[in-house]
Amino acid sequence: MSAVTEALVETFVPRYSRWRHGGWYVDNLRYPSGAVGCVTNNFADRRWRIACDPRPFEDQPHFRTRDEAARAELRLVLELHRT
């Protein structure tokens, strides 16, 4: 990613609201489809993940915090918007 994109990711302040399935919507993050971002630690290992990550579960990265997961989702969304 470019330095500008990385700076955007690092300064991104996620806004959250509760997701009905136990995770958190990232209200200020939108996919090209219009879907809102969502992160969760609602798995057996309790690690934070991107809820709608398209990669196979075994390949999905996990994160220490909710904010780290939201920033990773922002990177994913920016890449999707670029392609």
C-alpha positions in Angstrom: 0.0 0.0 0.0 1.0 3.5 -0.6 2.3 5.8 2.2 -0.9 7.9 1.8 -3.1 4.9 2.2 -1.2 3.6 5.2 -1.4 7.1 6.8 -5.2 7.0 6.2 -5.4 3.6 7.9 -3.3 4.6 10.9 -5.4 7.7 11.5 -8.8 5.9 11.0 -11.0 6.1 14.0 -13.7 3.4 13.8 -17.2 4.1 15.0 -18.9 1.1 16.4 -22.4 -0.2 17.1 -23.5 -3.6 18.3 -24.0 -6.3 15.7 -27.0 -8.6 16.3 -24.7 -11.7 16.2 -22.4 -10.5 19.0 -19.8 -8.6 17.0 -19.5 -4.9 16.1 -20.5 -3.0 13.0 -17.9 -0.5 11.9 -20.4 2.2 10.9 -17.9 4.4 9.1 -16.6 1.7 6.8 -18.4 0.7 3.6 -17.7 -2.0 1.1 -18.1 -1.3 -2.7 -21.5 -3.1 -2.4 -22.6 -0.7 0.3 -22.4 -3.2 3.1 -21.1 -1.8 6.4 -17.9 -3.2 8.0 -18.1 -5.7 10.9 -15.6 -7.2 13.3 -16.0 -9.9 15.9 -14.3 -12.0 18.5 -17.3 -14.3 18.6 -15.3 -17.5 17.9 -14.0 -20.2 20.1 -10.5 -18.7 20.3 -12.0 -15.2 21.1 -9.6 -13.6 18.6 -10.7 -10.5 16.7 -11.5 -11.1 13.0 -13.2 -9.4 10.1 -16.7 -10.9 10.2 -17.2 -11.0 6.4 -13.6 -11.8 5.4 -13.9 -13.7 2.1 -10.8 -15.8 2.7 -11.1 -19.3 4.0 -11.3 -19.3 7.8 -7.9 -21.0 8.2 -6.3 -18.2 6.2 -8.1 -15.3 7.9 -5.8 -13.1 10.0 -6.7 -12.4 13.6 -6.0 -9.3 15.7 -5.3 -8.4 19.3 -7.9 -5.6 19.5 -11.1 -4.6 17.9 -9.5 -1.4 16.5 -6.7 -3.5 14.9 -9.4 -5.7 13.2 -11.3 -2.6 12.0 -8.1 -1.0 10.5 -7.3 -4.3 8.7 -10.9 -4.3 7.4 -10.3 -0.8 6.1 -7.2 -2.0 4.2 -9.3 -4.8 2.7 -12.1 -2.4 1.7 -9.7 0.1 0.2 -8.2 -2.7 -1.9 -11.7 -3.7 -3.1 -12.5 -0.1 -4.0 -9.3 0.1 -6.0 -10.0 -3.0 -8.1 
